[in-house]
């Protein structure tokens, strides 16, 4: 099912309406793979930060990386899987 790109928006009850895509499967696979690489790289950055002696700094970085990974998941990966359910590796 192909739909036009919509806009993310917060509904009155606080839920977020997820963007719908109109992306062919080949493009969706490429975007998904790059998004997963970005998550892997951010996770690696957290591993590097474990060497820091500053606990507050590690906590701050952990929060920031978590927020970015969440955006990748919600803003990129979930819309791709909604359009191409067979690309969901977690099923």
C-alpha positions as semicolon CSV with decimal commas, in nm:
position;residue;x (nm);y (nm);z (nm)
1;X;0,000;0,000;0,000
2;X;0,149;0,332;-0,104
3;X;0,049;0,652;0,068
4;X;0,178;1,003;0,042
5;X;0,411;1,139;0,304
6;X;0,211;1,292;0,586
7;X;0,327;1,509;0,872
8;X;0,420;1,387;1,217
9;X;0,194;1,547;1,469
10;X;0,092;1,504;1,828
11;X;-0,272;1,411;1,874
12;X;-0,489;1,560;2,150
13;X;-0,435;1,255;2,373
14;X;-0,054;1,287;2,344
15;X;-0,002;1,004;2,097
16;X;0,216;1,082;1,795
17;X;0,081;1,016;1,449
18;X;0,357;0,841;1,257
19;X;0,453;0,964;0,914
20;X;0,342;0,738;0,630
21;X;0,580;0,682;0,342
22;X;0,554;0,618;-0,028
23;X;0,884;0,438;-0,074
24;X;0,960;0,140;-0,295
25;X;1,098;-0,167;-0,122
26;X;1,450;-0,129;-0,257
27;X;1,476;0,227;-0,124
28;X;1,317;0,121;0,205
29;X;1,579;-0,152;0,250
30;X;1,862;0,094;0,187
31;X;1,723;0,356;0,424
32;X;1,654;0,094;0,692
33;X;2,006;-0,043;0,666
34;X;2,163;0,302;0,699
35;X;1,936;0,388;0,994
36;X;2,043;0,066;1,167
37;X;2,410;0,154;1,101
38;X;2,350;0,494;1,262
39;X;2,204;0,325;1,571
40;X;2,504;0,092;1,585
41;X;2,745;0,388;1,559
42;X;2,565;0,577;1,835
43;X;2,575;0,268;2,057
44;X;2,947;0,245;1,992
45;X;2,987;0,608;2,097
46;X;2,826;0,519;2,429
47;X;3,075;0,237;2,472
48;X;3,360;0,485;2,415
49;X;3,214;0,721;2,675
50;X;3,242;0,452;2,942
51;X;3,608;0,553;2,972
52;X;3,506;0,897;3,096
53;X;3,558;0,960;3,466
54;X;3,269;1,207;3,472
55;X;2,950;1,021;3,565
56;X;2,733;1,325;3,489
57;X;2,886;1,350;3,143
58;X;2,819;0,981;3,076
59;X;2,460;1,022;3,193
60;X;2,408;1,327;2,972
61;X;2,550;1,146;2,668
62;X;2,342;0,836;2,739
63;X;2,026;1,049;2,745
64;X;2,114;1,234;2,424
65;X;2,201;0,915;2,237
66;X;1,880;0,755;2,362
67;X;1,677;1,047;2,230
68;X;1,842;1,028;1,888
69;X;1,799;0,651;1,865
70;X;1,433;0,694;1,962
71;X;1,386;0,946;1,681
72;X;1,546;0,709;1,430
73;X;1,319;0,429;1,548
74;X;0,996;0,631;1,551
75;X;1,067;0,867;1,262
76;X;1,239;0,634;1,015
77;X;1,218;0,265;1,102
78;X;0,854;0,244;1,214
79;X;0,717;0,415;0,902
80;X;0,925;0,184;0,684
81;X;0,798;-0,126;0,864
82;X;0,440;0,005;0,848
83;X;0,466;0,015;0,470
84;X;0,687;-0,294;0,433
85;X;0,608;-0,527;0,728
86;X;0,842;-0,793;0,592
87;X;1,136;-0,562;0,672
88;X;1,067;-0,589;1,046
89;X;1,362;-0,792;1,175
90;X;1,210;-0,817;1,521
91;X;0,917;-1,039;1,421
